[in-house]
Amino acid sequence: MRTLVTFFGKEFNSAQPKAEFSKPTNYGDDVCRWLIAEMKEAGVDADDEPQQDDNGWYYCFRIPVGRFCVIVTCRPADDPEESLWICWIENHCGFVGSLLGHRLKNISPHAVECLHRVFNKPNRVTGALWHNYDKFKQGYEQSGAVSPDE
């Protein structure tokens, strides 16, 4: 199952650093807030506010099969409409689980479906494509699909 989605969203900030950013290009707080609001509207138990990490922002959500994190980062472009947003799901497994590589293993299809529902309805983004996380990180970015199941 594909667990990483890329998209374009001209309404999101990909050009103006904010004072609270740990790095000038740590964009994605507004994307996370939008995703949180959409998930909560759908009845998903999600964090109230996103948190910063080294390369972007994240938030967690809970469903009956477990707790998961959504990580959001941006590949800025000169034209904000061309900035590529990259978002993926990880298992929330704590420090030891992270060291053992459990964050990216066996992610529940139910968790992916929660995020896919946001991208599947008319919304603020265009060009949403789902990717295999490992292949995308290795540079195979052209193999996206409109559904995480493809």
Secondary structure, DSSP 4 states (H G I P E B T S, - for coil): ---EEEEE-TTS-SS---TT-SSTT---HHHHHHHHHHHHHTT-EE-SS-EEETTEEEEEEEETTEEEEEEEEEE--SSGGGPEEEEEEEE--HHHHHHTTGGGSS--HHHHHHHHHHHHSS-S-EEEEEE-HHHHHTT--S--BSSTT-
